[in-house]
Amino acid sequence: MENNRLTIAQVAKAVDQYDGKEVTLKGWVFNKRSSGKIKFLVLRDGSAHIQGVLVKGECEDETFEGFDRLTQESSIKVTGKIRKEPKARLGCEITVMRIEAVQIAQEYPITPKEHGVEFLMENRHLWIRSNRQWAALRVRSEIMWAIQAFFRERGFIRFDPPILSATSCEGTSTLFTTPYFDEKAYLTQSGQLYGEAGAFAFGNIYTFGPTFRAEKSKTRKHLTEFWMVEPEMAFAELPDVMDLGEAFVTYIIKHCLANCQKELKILERDTSELEKIVAGPFPRISYDEALVILKKRGLEIPWGEDFGAPHETALGEEFGKPVFIHHFPAQIKAFYFKHADDPNGGGIDKDGKYALGADLIAPFGYGEIIGGGQREDKVEILERRLAEHGLKKADYNWYLDLRRFGSTPHAGFGLGVERTVAWVTGVEHVRETIPFPRMINTIKP
């Protein structure tokens, strides 16, 4: 790349090539300090941070004298010579010869002192420049790349569903409604129903985009707008969901371990925990078996009740790695799940009390990151389910067509990107895993 567009990360990656060479780097003042005849500047350019050293007599007088004018987040151009420095975080520093100020920033509102979450959220557009937020969002970017690579390598087609929909996928109580000319439309809760149409056209597909849930939840694991990737496979059943989900999550973690060590170190993530996860298979237990474990841990719940955060945390602690829980009670799952008579997968029947679904629970309290299962493939059963759930058949006629014309066993799942990023990075709240989080009381900036 031409010197005019050189980044700090490129210099660090090819430090032997640039050692002793004069370069110009463009970025922002991260911080600075002075020690008599030597001044220190940390420059950030979005790719990395590098320390610049100004020595009186070795840099332009105007630059040395103008150093004190530079404020935090001032945009500047720094010209100097790269010097290998094993003790530096990047393995190099820049001996500054000249600094050109592009814009001297006003007093920056986010300082090294402690700030409250409300203040930081109001200044999210600036907070993302800080080390931890920068690192978490770079890991997010890598996970996004890994998602695409995983499915491309396996021959899946990306299939983009609409964001505006006339129907519900996950229940009518969590829909965002919007006027649509003379009709009513909803922001999508999931791309799954459309993904099933894609699977019958292409075999194996995945949808990937933003989804919306109008849940009035204030937990550290909930957003009202989040990104989800949803593979869907024709001629597939419940075990295929768990096989693909395990391979997928393992691939993501391996990718982050190989490409995000710098960011994970900034976040103080214990990567040994992640390394253990990719070392062996994920446990798979039925809902009934999970109830036994929870009872043993003093968290007994009635059969048919869904798991809450304490239950998911306990199940993660039991195994110390992601665990699949399958064969949930049909009464707590969506209308499109295929049912079974028993938790061992046999006796599939229209009145079975188990749903052929599986959730992947991440350890360390991060909860469900995958939810999916086998879809009902018989049109007459699906029609009855729609009626039972109070959904209008006319709104789902196109969906029923998928069962009328070439129906097959088919299955898929959804993985929430933000929860996955939170788990991989170890950050406490999903609001730190998306550039501009949307929550029950947060819609700005």
ROMI-877930 format. One record per residue (C-alpha): residue number from 1; residue in one letter; x, z, y. Coordinates in steps of 0.1 Angstrom, whole numbers, m for minus. Each point is the difference from the previous one (the first is absolute). Last residue first. Layout:
SITE   i aa     x     z     y
SITE NUM  A     X     Z     Y
...
END
This chain:
SITE   i aa     x     z     y
SITE 445  P  m276   195    82
SITE 444  K   m26    14    m8
SITE 443  I   m26     1   m28
SITE 442  T     7    35   m12
SITE 441  N   m28    26    m6
SITE 440  I   m10   m10   m35
SITE 439  M    32   m17    m7
SITE 438  R    16   m34     8
SITE 437  P    38     0    m2
SITE 436  F    21   m23    22
SITE 435  P    33   m10   m17
SITE 434  I   m10    11   m35
SITE 433  T    19    26   m21
SITE 432  E     2    29    24
SITE 431  R   m38     5     1
SITE 430  V     2     3   m38
SITE 429  H    11    36     4
SITE 428  E    28    21   m15
SITE 427  V    27   m25    m3
SITE 426  G    17    m2   m34
SITE 425  T    12   m36     4
SITE 424  V   m13   m12   m34
SITE 423  W   m32    21     2
SITE 422  A    m9    m9    36
SITE 421  V     7   m37    m7
SITE 420  T   m23     1   m30
SITE 419  R   m27    18    20
SITE 418  E     3   m27    27
SITE 417  V    m1   m29   m24
SITE 416  G   m31     9   m19
SITE 415  L     1   m16   m34
SITE 414  G   m32   m17   m13
SITE 413  F    m7    m9   m36
SITE 412  G   m10   m28   m24
SITE 411  A   m20   m10   m30
SITE 410  H   m17   m29   m17
SITE 409  P   m19    m5   m32
SITE 408  T   m13   m36     3
SITE 407  S   m30   m16    18
SITE 406  G    m1   m38     0
SITE 405  F   m29    m7    23
SITE 404  R   m27    27     0
SITE 403  R    23    30     4
SITE 402  L    18   m14    31
SITE 401  D   m35   m11    12
SITE 400  L    m8    38     2
SITE 399  Y    24     2    29
SITE 398  W   m17   m29    18
SITE 397  N   m33    17    m5
SITE 396  Y    13    33    15
SITE 395  D   m20     2    32
SITE 394  A   m31   m13   m18
SITE 393  K     3    29   m25
SITE 392  K    m4    25    27
SITE 391  L    19    33    m7
SITE 390  G   m18    32    m8
SITE 389  H    27    12   m24
SITE 388  E   m23    m1   m30
SITE 387  A   m12   m35    11
SITE 386  L    36   m13     2
SITE 385  R     7    15   m34
SITE 384  R   m30   m18   m16
SITE 383  E    13   m33    13
SITE 382  L    35     8   m13
SITE 381  I   m14     6   m35
SITE 380  E   m19   m33     0
SITE 379  V    31   m19    13
SITE 378  K    24    12   m26
SITE 377  D    37     2    11
SITE 376  E     2    36    12
SITE 375  R    34     4    16
SITE 374  Q    30    18   m17
SITE 373  G    19    25    21
SITE 372  G    14     9    34
SITE 371  G    14    27    22
SITE 370  I    36     2     9
SITE 369  I    17    24    25
SITE 368  E   m20    31    m8
SITE 367  G    16    32    12
SITE 366  Y    31     7    21
SITE 365  G     3    36   m12
SITE 364  F    36    m2   m14
SITE 363  P   m10   m24   m28
SITE 362  A   m19   m33     4
SITE 361  I   m33    m3   m18
SITE 360  L    m8   m34   m15
SITE 359  D   m38    m5    m5
SITE 358  A   m15   m17   m29
SITE 357  G   m35   m14    m7
SITE 356  L   m20   m10   m30
SITE 355  A   m29    21    11
SITE 354  Y   m12    27   m24
SITE 353  K   m37     9    m7
SITE 352  G    m7   m31   m20
SITE 351  D   m35   m13     6
SITE 350  K     8   m37     0
SITE 349  D    23     5   m30
SITE 348  I    37    m2    m9
SITE 347  G     4    20   m32
SITE 346  G    37     5     2
SITE 345  G    23     7    29
SITE 344  N    13    34   m12
SITE 343  P   m20    18    27
SITE 342  D   m33    m7   m18
SITE 341  D   m32   m20     6
SITE 340  A    15   m26    23
SITE 339  H   m10   m15    34
SITE 338  K    12   m30    20
SITE 337  F     5     8    37
SITE 336  Y   m19   m21    26
SITE 335  F   m23    27    12
SITE 334  A    27    23    14
SITE 333  K    12    32   m17
SITE 332  I   m11    36     1
SITE 331  Q   m29    m4   m25
SITE 330  A    21   m19   m24
SITE 329  P    20    31    m9
SITE 328  F    37   m10     1
SITE 327  H    16   m18   m29
SITE 326  H    36     0    13
SITE 325  I    25    22    17
SITE 324  F    34   m16     5
SITE 323  V    28    23     9
SITE 322  P    28    m5    25
SITE 321  K    29    24    m5
SITE 320  G     7    37    m3
SITE 319  F   m24     3   m29
SITE 318  E   m20    32     6
SITE 317  E     9    m1    37
SITE 316  G   m19   m33     5
SITE 315  L   m30    15   m18
SITE 314  A     1    30    23
SITE 313  T     2   m21    31
SITE 312  E   m29   m21   m11
SITE 311  H   m21    31    m6
SITE 310  P     9    16    33
SITE 309  A    m9   m33    19
SITE 308  G   m34    m4   m16
SITE 307  F   m10   m14   m34
SITE 306  D   m34   m14    m6
SITE 305  E   m28    20   m17
SITE 304  G   m15   m13   m32
SITE 303  W    11    29   m22
SITE 302  P     0    32    20
SITE 301  I    33    11    16
SITE 300  E    27    24   m12
SITE 299  L    30     5    23
SITE 298  G    16    30   m17
SITE 297  R    31   m20   m13
SITE 296  K   m13     0   m36
SITE 295  K   m33   m12    13
SITE 294  L    17   m28    19
SITE 293  I    18   m11   m32
SITE 292  V   m32     0   m20
SITE 291  L   m18   m19    27
SITE 290  A    28   m27     0
SITE 289  E    m6    m5   m38
SITE 288  D   m37    m8     8
SITE 287  Y    10   m24    27
SITE 286  S    22   m18   m25
SITE 285  I    38     2     1
SITE 284  R    28   m26     5
SITE 283  P    36    12     7
SITE 282  F    21   m25    20
SITE 281  P    29   m16   m20
SITE 280  G    36     8     6
SITE 279  A    30    m1    24
SITE 278  V   m18   m13    30
SITE 277  I   m15    34     9
SITE 276  K    33    18    m5
SITE 275  E    17   m22    27
SITE 274  L   m28     9    24
SITE 273  E     6    37    m3
SITE 272  S    38    m6     3
SITE 271  T    m8   m17    33
SITE 270  D    m6    34    18
SITE 269  R   m13   m14    33
SITE 268  E    18    13    30
SITE 267  L   m19   m25    22
SITE 266  I    34   m12    15
SITE 265  K    13    m2   m36
SITE 264  L   m31   m20   m11
SITE 263  E     7   m25    28
SITE 262  K    36    m6    m9
SITE 261  Q    m8    m2   m37
SITE 260  C   m28   m26     6
SITE 259  N    11   m31   m20
SITE 258  A     8     9   m36
SITE 257  L   m20    32    m2
SITE 256  C   m29   m17    18
SITE 255  H     0   m30   m24
SITE 254  K     1    24   m30
SITE 253  I   m29    19    14
SITE 252  I   m21   m31     6
SITE 251  Y     8   m14   m35
SITE 250  T   m10    33   m17
SITE 249  V   m33    m1    19
SITE 248  F    m7   m36   m12
SITE 247  A    11     5   m36
SITE 246  E   m23    31    m2
SITE 245  G   m29   m17    16
SITE 244  L     4   m31   m23
SITE 243  D    m1    21   m32
SITE 242  M   m28    22    13
SITE 241  V   m22   m29    10
SITE 240  D     8   m18   m33
SITE 239  P   m12    31   m19
SITE 238  L   m34    m3    17
SITE 237  E    m7   m36   m10
SITE 236  A    11   m35    10
SITE 235  F   m12   m36    m6
SITE 234  A     0    m6    38
SITE 233  M    23    21    21
SITE 232  E    m5    16    35
SITE 231  P    28    13    21
SITE 230  E   m10    21    31
SITE 229  V    24     9    28
SITE 228  M   m13    23    26
SITE 227  W     8     7    36
SITE 226  F   m17    28    20
SITE 225  E   m26     5    27
SITE 224  T   m20    32    m1
SITE 223  L    30    20   m11
SITE 222  H     2    28   m25
SITE 221  K    28    18   m19
SITE 220  R     9    27    25
SITE 219  T   m37    12    m1
SITE 218  K   m24    m4    29
SITE 217  S   m28   m19   m19
SITE 216  K   m30   m14    18
SITE 215  E     0   m30   m22
SITE 214  A    m8   m33    17
SITE 213  R    22   m20   m24
SITE 212  F    18   m32    11
SITE 211  T    23   m25   m17
SITE 210  P    31   m19    12
SITE 209  G    16   m26   m21
SITE 208  F    13   m12   m34
SITE 207  T   m21   m17   m27
SITE 206  Y    16    m7   m33
SITE 205  I    m6   m28   m25
SITE 204  N     2    m6   m38
SITE 203  G   m22   m27   m17
SITE 202  F    m3   m24    29
SITE 201  A   m37    m7     5
SITE 200  F   m15    29   m21
SITE 199  A    26    23    16
SITE 198  G   m10   m12    35
SITE 197  A   m36     9    m5
SITE 196  E    12    35   m12
SITE 195  G    20     2    32
SITE 194  Y   m31    m5    20
SITE 193  L   m15    31   m15
SITE 192  Q    34    18     3
SITE 191  G     8    m6    37
SITE 190  S    m8    36     8
SITE 189  Q   m18    21    26
SITE 188  T    m6   m31    22
SITE 187  L   m13     4    35
SITE 186  Y   m37    m5    m1
SITE 185  A   m25   m26    13
SITE 184  K   m35     2    15
SITE 183  E   m18   m32     9
SITE 182  D   m11   m20    30
SITE 181  F    36    m6    13
SITE 180  Y    21    24   m21
SITE 179  P    m6    35    13
SITE 178  T    25    25   m15
SITE 177  T    m3    28   m26
SITE 176  F    28    21   m13
SITE 175  L    m9    10   m36
SITE 174  T     7    33   m16
SITE 173  S   m35    10   m12
SITE 172  T    m9   m34   m15
SITE 171  G    20     3   m31
SITE 170  E    34   m14   m11
SITE 169  C    m6   m38     1
SITE 168  S   m27    m4    27
SITE 167  T   m14   m34    10
SITE 166  A    m2   m24    30
SITE 165  S    38     0     5
SITE 164  L    24    m4    29
SITE 163  I    36     4   m11
SITE 162  P    m2   m31   m22
SITE 161  P    20    m2   m32
SITE 160  D    35   m16    m2
SITE 159  F    12   m11   m34
SITE 158  R    38     3    m7
SITE 157  I     5   m17   m34
SITE 156  F    17    20   m28
SITE 155  G    28   m17   m19
SITE 154  R    19    31   m10
SITE 153  E    29    m5    23
SITE 152  R   m25    m6    29
SITE 151  F   m17    33    m8
SITE 150  F    31    21     2
SITE 149  A    14   m19    29
SITE 148  Q   m30     6    22
SITE 147  I    m2    37    m7
SITE 146  A    38     3     5
SITE 145  W    m2   m15    34
SITE 144  M   m28    24    11
SITE 143  I    21    29   m15
SITE 142  E    29   m11    22
SITE 141  S   m21     0    31
SITE 140  R   m13    35    m8
SITE 139  V    36    12    m5
SITE 138  R     7   m13    35
SITE 137  L   m31    18    12
SITE 136  A    13    33   m14
SITE 135  A    35    m4    15
SITE 134  W   m13    m8    35
SITE 133  Q   m24    29    m1
SITE 132  R    28    23   m11
SITE 131  N    25   m12    26
SITE 130  S   m22    m3    30
SITE 129  R   m11   m34    13
SITE 128  I   m34     3   m16
SITE 127  W    m7    29    24
SITE 126  L    m2   m24    30
SITE 125  H   m32   m19   m10
SITE 124  R   m12    32   m17
SITE 123  N    m1    17    34
SITE 122  E   m35    15    m4
SITE 121  M    10     7   m36
SITE 120  L    31    18    11
SITE 119  F   m20    22    24
SITE 118  E   m25     9   m27
SITE 117  V    27     7   m25
SITE 116  G    17    26    23
SITE 115  H    34    m6    14
SITE 114  E    32    19    m8
SITE 113  K    30    m8    23
SITE 112  P    22   m30    m7
SITE 111  T   m20   m19    27
SITE 110  I   m31   m22     0
SITE 109  P   m12    m6    36
SITE 108  Y    29   m23    11
SITE 107  E     8     3    36
SITE 106  Q    m1   m35    14
SITE 105  A    21   m27   m17
SITE 104  I    28   m18    17
SITE 103  Q    m6   m37    m9
SITE 102  V    24   m27   m11
SITE 101  A    31    21     6
SITE 100  E    33   m18    m7
SITE  99  I    26    21   m17
SITE  98  R    37   m11    m3
SITE  97  M    31     8   m20
SITE  96  V   m15    24   m26
SITE  95  T    19     8   m31
SITE  94  I   m26    m6   m27
SITE  93  E    m2    22   m31
SITE  92  C     2    m6   m37
SITE  91  G    m8    14   m34
SITE  90  L   m38     1     7
SITE  89  R    m2    38     0
SITE  88  A    34     3    16
SITE  87  K    28    19   m19
SITE  86  P    14   m32   m15
SITE  85  E     5   m15    35
SITE  84  K     7   m38     1
SITE  83  R     2   m11    36
SITE  82  I   m22   m26    17
SITE  81  K    12   m11    34
SITE  80  G   m23     0    30
SITE  79  T   m29   m14    19
SITE  78  V   m32    20     3
SITE  77  K   m32   m15    13
SITE  76  I   m26    26    12
SITE  75  S   m36    12    m2
SITE  74  S    m5    35    13
SITE  73  E   m16    21   m27
SITE  72  Q    16    33    11
SITE  71  T    15    m4    35
SITE  70  L    31   m18    11
SITE  69  R    10     9    36
SITE  68  D    28    23   m13
SITE  67  F    18   m29   m16
SITE  66  G     3   m19    34
SITE  65  E    35    14     6
SITE  64  F    13   m12   m33
SITE  63  T   m17   m33     2
SITE  62  E    11    m7    35
SITE  61  D    35    10    m9
SITE  60  E     1   m26   m28
SITE  59  C    11    15   m33
SITE  58  E    34    11   m12
SITE  57  G     9    20    31
SITE  56  K   m24    27    m7
SITE  55  V   m10    m1   m37
SITE  54  L   m35    m9   m10
SITE  53  V   m10     4   m36
SITE  52  G   m31   m16   m15
SITE  51  Q   m17    15   m30
SITE  50  I   m22   m24   m21
SITE  49  H   m37     3   m10
SITE  48  A   m18   m24   m23
SITE  47  S   m23   m30    m2
SITE  46  G   m23     9    29
SITE  45  D    28    m5    26
SITE  44  R    12    36     4
SITE  43  L    30     9    21
SITE  42  V    16    35    m1
SITE  41  L    23     5    30
SITE  40  F    31    22     3
SITE  39  K    21     6    31
SITE  38  I    37     8     1
SITE  37  K    19     9    31
SITE  36  G   m18    33     4
SITE  35  S   m22     5   m31
SITE  34  S   m34   m17     5
SITE  33  R   m30    m3   m21
SITE  32  K   m26   m27    m8
SITE  31  N   m33    m7   m18
SITE  30  F   m20   m28   m15
SITE  29  V     9   m25    28
SITE  28  W   m18   m32    m8
SITE  27  G    11   m33   m15
SITE  26  K    22   m31     3
SITE  25  L    34    m3   m16
SITE  24  T    29   m22    13
SITE  23  V    30    m4   m22
SITE  22  E    38     1     3
SITE  21  K    18     0   m34
SITE  20  G    23    28   m12
SITE  19  D   m20     4   m32
SITE  18  Y   m27   m26     0
SITE  17  Q     7   m16   m34
SITE  16  D     9    33   m17
SITE  15  V   m33    15    14
SITE  14  A   m22   m27   m16
SITE  13  K   m30    22    m8
SITE  12  A     6    23    30
SITE  11  V     2   m30    24
SITE  10  Q   m32   m15   m15
SITE   9  A   m18    34     3
SITE   8  I    10     3    37
SITE   7  T   m15   m34     7
SITE   6  L    15   m32    13
SITE   5  R   m23   m24    18
SITE   4  N    24   m13    27
SITE   3  N    29     3   m25
SITE   2  E   m16   m29   m19
SITE   1  M   m12     7   m35
END
